Amino acid sequence: MEALLEPAAALAAATKFSHVGEHDTEFRGGGLRDFFLYRDLGIADATNGQVIAQLVKANLPPEVGTGWHRHEVTFHIVLMLKGWARFMYEDKVTLVKAGDCVHQRPGIVHYLFDYSPDMEYLEIASPADFSTIDMPAPCAVPNPTPWD
């Protein structure tokens, strides 16, 4: 039993407690996409870069989308909190709406091409400093919905 506790104890020692309140951090630009705003939830710091958790919300209309890409991650989920977004996952359109959770398996080629003005999601990925790699288009992408 003691041997089972050792890895957990080592992991706990490599991380620290974190509590980020609602007004402790602000939404900011300068993230991966300039048409989104990002709010750091303090998890990258608390896990020494093992995991990132951030809120992402729409800032500008979806005129160009993210382009085809993949992420160098071992884990990546998107939990839609408000509004909706339409993704292409490989050659399939996927509508992700408030309350939905998507596990983006490592290396999946995707494109976020449409979203509502109120779109906001929680993104959790590992490692925190994952890279994004542009990929060739496997298929055509539908047009985004214009904002009023």
Helices and strands as residue ranges (DSSP letters): H 2-13, E 36-40, H 43-46, E 52-58, E 69-72, E 75-82, E 84-89, E 92-97, E 101-103, E 110-115, E 120-126, E 131-134
